[in-house]
Amino acid sequence: MVTTQRQKPVFRFAPSPNGPLHLGHALSAFLNQDMAAGGRLLLRIEDIDLTRCTPEFEAGIYADLEWLGISWEKPVRRQSDHFAEYHAALHGLIKRGLVYPSFLTRGQVRARVSASEAGGSPWPRDPDGSPHYPADDRDRSEGERGRMFASGLKHAWRLDMTRALQVAGHALYWSETGDGKTGEIAADPSVWGDVVLSRSDAPSSYHLSVVIDDALQCVTHVVRGLDLFHATSVHRLLQVLLDLPQPIYHHHRLVTDASGRKLSKSNGDTGLAALRGKGLSAADIRHLVGL
């Protein structure tokens, strides 16, 4: 009789090397390692932002994780090594008419939003508070787009959310085991509007690269912060459109400062390297993040 061995669960910790890791990252790394006990833990370097990500910050990630006692399988997947895979997925969506080139600059979009709101018409915004991209830009003719391409105008590629939902053809859900809502969660990608999948200064967006990476790395469990809870709606839609498997999601609580503000690299919160320099131990860090 032939027996099959049950696949071990696969977890991944996926920081971006655009600043020093802080306590919020430590919580996520600890949870991934703890929950992956008996399974596999991968490390992925999410460095698609070529302007902000640096080798120095990447080296800092390895040093901080080793100090915390986090161990991971090698080799590490670095997103900047896989732009061709993201481009292939994007090209497939373009051929199916699910993605369109968008030419409006951030300044032009802000002007449109300001004019609308000044006139008393509220502008739709996504869960992060950013205004939706003007939907009429998707209606340009092929001739007009061709002339804009030929003129050398910079552009991004955006998901046509209306068309994408029509093609998906059914309600979307994901399995959630985290610190907020749990169970089968109804996904509503429409609240994000026409999200960017690629732009001139970043060949792939977070949304596109993360679902492709998770599928290619056979990730079964995604453990990440609650700040990405709503983004999972977009990820579920892309998984359906690209015929990718869906992992189980666990969105954990966020580590905040004394004022209740989420820790952020950009706001200069105390990093793990600085805490290590003050003499704290990995056990101290576990205590500080409530584990």
C-alpha positions in Angstrom: 0.0 0.0 0.0 1.3 3.4 -0.9 1.1 6.1 1.8 1.4 9.8 1.3 3.0 12.1 3.8 1.1 15.1 4.9 2.7 18.3 3.7 4.3 20.2 6.4 2.9 23.7 6.9 5.0 26.5 5.4 5.3 29.9 7.0 7.3 32.9 5.8 8.6 36.1 7.4 8.9 38.8 4.7 10.4 42.1 5.8 11.4 45.0 3.5 15.0 46.2 3.8 14.0 49.9 3.8 14.8 50.7 7.4 15.8 49.0 10.7 13.5 46.3 12.1 11.5 47.3 15.2 9.4 45.6 17.9 6.5 45.1 15.5 8.7 43.1 13.2 10.0 41.1 16.2 6.4 40.1 17.2 5.7 38.9 13.6 9.0 37.0 13.4 8.4 35.3 16.8 4.9 34.4 15.9 5.9 32.9 12.5 8.6 30.8 14.2 6.4 29.7 17.0 3.5 28.8 14.7 5.8 27.0 12.3 7.0 24.6 14.9 7.0 21.2 13.2 6.8 22.9 9.8 9.0 25.1 7.7 9.9 28.8 8.1 11.1 30.8 5.1 12.6 34.2 5.0 11.8 36.5 2.0 13.4 39.9 1.4 10.7 42.1 -0.1 12.9 44.6 -1.9 10.8 45.7 -4.9 11.3 49.3 -3.9 14.7 49.8 -5.5 14.9 53.4 -4.3 14.5 52.8 -0.6 15.8 49.2 -0.1 19.5 48.9 0.6 22.1 46.1 1.2 22.9 47.7 4.5 19.3 47.4 5.8 19.2 43.8 4.4 22.3 42.9 6.4 20.7 44.4 9.4 17.6 42.1 9.0 19.9 39.0 9.1 21.7 40.3 12.2 18.6 41.2 14.1 16.9 37.9 13.3 19.9 35.9 14.3 20.1 37.8 17.6 16.4 37.0 18.2 17.1 33.3 17.7 15.0 33.1 14.5 16.1 30.3 12.1 15.0 30.0 8.5 15.5 27.8 5.5 18.0 28.9 2.9 18.4 30.2 0.3 16.5 33.4 1.0 14.1 34.6 -1.7 14.9 38.2 -2.7 12.1 39.8 -4.8 14.5 41.9 -6.9 15.8 38.6 -8.3 12.4 37.7 -9.7 11.0 40.7 -11.6 10.7 38.5 -14.7 8.1 36.2 -13.0 6.1 39.2 -11.9 6.3 40.7 -15.4 5.0 37.4 -16.9 2.0 37.4 -14.6 1.3 41.1 -15.3 1.6 40.5 -19.1 -1.0 37.7 -18.8 -3.4 40.0 -17.1 -2.8 42.8 -19.7 -3.5 40.3 -22.5 -6.8 39.4 -20.9 -7.9 43.1 -20.7 -7.8 43.1 -16.9 -5.1 45.7 -16.5 -4.8 49.1 -18.2 -2.1 51.8 -18.4 -2.8 54.8 -16.2 -1.1 58.2 -17.1 -2.4 60.6 -14.5 0.3 61.9 -12.1 -0.1 62.1 -8.4 -0.5 65.8 -8.6 -3.3 65.5 -11.3 -5.1 63.0 -9.1 -4.8 65.3 -6.0 -6.2 68.2 -8.1 -9.2 66.1 -9.3 -9.9 64.9 -5.7 -9.6 68.4 -4.2 -11.9 69.9 -6.9 -14.5 67.2 -6.3 -14.5 67.6 -2.5 -14.5 71.4 -2.7 -17.6 71.1 -4.8 -19.3 69.0 -2.1 -18.9 65.6 -3.8 -17.0 63.1 -1.6 -14.3 61.1 -3.3 -14.1 57.4 -2.6 -11.1 56.3 -0.5 -9.5 53.0 0.2 -9.1 51.4 3.7 -5.8 53.2 4.1 -7.5 56.6 3.4 -6.0 57.1 0.0 -8.3 58.4 -2.8 -9.3 55.9 -5.5 -7.7 56.5 -8.9 -10.1 58.3 -11.3 -12.1 55.6 -13.0 -12.5 57.4 -16.3 -8.8 57.0 -17.2 -9.4 53.4 -17.9 -11.7 54.4 -20.8 -9.1 56.0 -23.1 -9.1 54.7 -26.6 -6.3 52.5 -27.9 -5.3 55.2 -30.3 -5.0 57.8 -27.5 -3.0 55.3 -25.4 -0.8 54.6 -28.3 0.0 58.3 -28.8 0.7 58.7 -25.0 3.0 55.7 -25.1 4.8 57.1 -28.1 5.3 60.5 -26.4 7.2 58.8 -23.6 4.7 59.6 -20.8 5.4 57.7 -17.7 2.6 55.3 -16.7 1.5 52.7 -14.2 -0.4 49.5 -14.8 -3.6 49.3 -12.8 -6.1 46.5 -12.2 -9.5 47.2 -13.8 -11.4 46.4 -10.6 -14.8 46.3 -12.2 -13.7 44.0 -15.0 -11.6 41.8 -12.7 -14.6 41.2 -10.4 -16.7 40.3 -13.3 -14.1 37.7 -14.5 -13.7 36.3 -11.0 -17.4 35.6 -11.2 -18.2 34.7 -7.6 -18.0 35.9 -4.0 -14.5 35.8 -2.5 -13.5 34.7 1.0 -10.4 33.9 3.0 -9.7 31.7 6.1 -8.6 33.9 9.0 -7.3 32.7 12.4 -5.9 36.0 13.7 -6.5 38.6 16.5 -9.4 40.3 14.8 -12.3 38.6 13.0 -11.8 34.9 12.5 -13.3 32.2 10.3 -14.4 32.7 6.7 -14.0 36.4 5.9 -15.8 38.0 3.0 -13.3 39.8 0.7 -14.3 43.1 -0.9 -11.6 44.2 -3.3 -13.8 46.9 -4.7 -13.0 49.2 -1.7 -9.5 49.6 -3.0 -10.4 50.9 -6.5 -8.1 50.3 -9.4 -4.9 49.3 -7.5 -1.5 49.6 -9.0 0.2 46.4 -10.1 3.3 48.0 -11.7 4.8 51.5 -12.1 7.8 53.1 -13.7 9.9 53.1 -10.5 8.8 49.7 -9.3 8.3 46.8 -11.8 5.9 45.1 -9.5 3.6 46.1 -6.7 3.4 44.6 -3.2 0.0 43.1 -4.1 1.2 41.3 -7.2 4.6 40.1 -6.0 3.3 38.8 -2.7 0.7 36.5 -4.1 3.1 35.1 -6.7 5.8 34.6 -4.1 3.5 32.8 -1.7 2.4 30.5 -4.4 5.8 29.7 -5.8 7.2 29.1 -2.3 4.2 26.9 -1.4 3.3 29.0 1.6 0.4 27.5 3.5 0.1 30.1 6.3 0.6 33.9 6.1 1.2 35.5 9.5 1.4 39.3 9.3 0.1 42.4 11.0 -3.5 43.6 11.2 -2.6 46.6 9.1 -2.7 44.2 6.1 -6.0 42.7 6.9 -8.0 44.6 4.3 -5.3 44.2 1.7 -6.1 40.5 1.7 -9.2 41.2 -0.3 -7.0 42.3 -3.2 -4.8 39.3 -2.7 -7.7 36.9 -2.9 -8.9 38.5 -6.1 -5.4 38.2 -7.7 -5.1 34.6 -6.6 -8.4 33.8 -8.4 -7.4 35.7 -11.5 -4.0 34.0 -11.6 -5.2 30.6 -10.6 -3.0 30.5 -7.5 -3.7 28.5 -4.2 -4.9 30.5 -1.2 -3.1 30.1 2.1 -4.6 30.5 5.6 -4.2 34.0 7.0 -3.4 35.1 10.5 -3.3 38.8 11.0 -1.9 39.6 14.4 -2.2 42.6 16.7 0.1 45.6 16.1 2.8 46.9 18.5 2.1 50.5 19.3 4.0 53.3 21.1 2.8 55.1 24.3 0.4 57.2 22.2 -1.2 54.2 20.5 0.6 54.9 17.2 1.7 51.9 15.2 5.5 51.5 15.1 7.0 52.6 11.8 10.4 52.7 10.2 9.7 56.0 8.7 8.8 57.6 12.0 12.2 56.7 13.6 10.9 54.3 16.2 13.5 52.5 18.2 15.0 49.7 16.2 16.0 46.2 17.4 19.7 47.0 16.8 19.4 50.0 19.1 17.7 47.9 21.8 20.4 45.2 21.4 23.0 48.0 21.8 21.4 49.0 25.1 22.0 45.5 26.5 18.5 43.9 26.0 18.3 40.2 25.3 16.1 38.3 22.9 14.1 37.2 26.0 13.6 40.9 26.9 12.2 41.5 23.4 9.7 38.6 23.7 8.5 40.2 26.9 8.3 43.7 25.4 6.0 42.4 22.6 3.8 40.5 25.0 4.9 36.9 24.4 
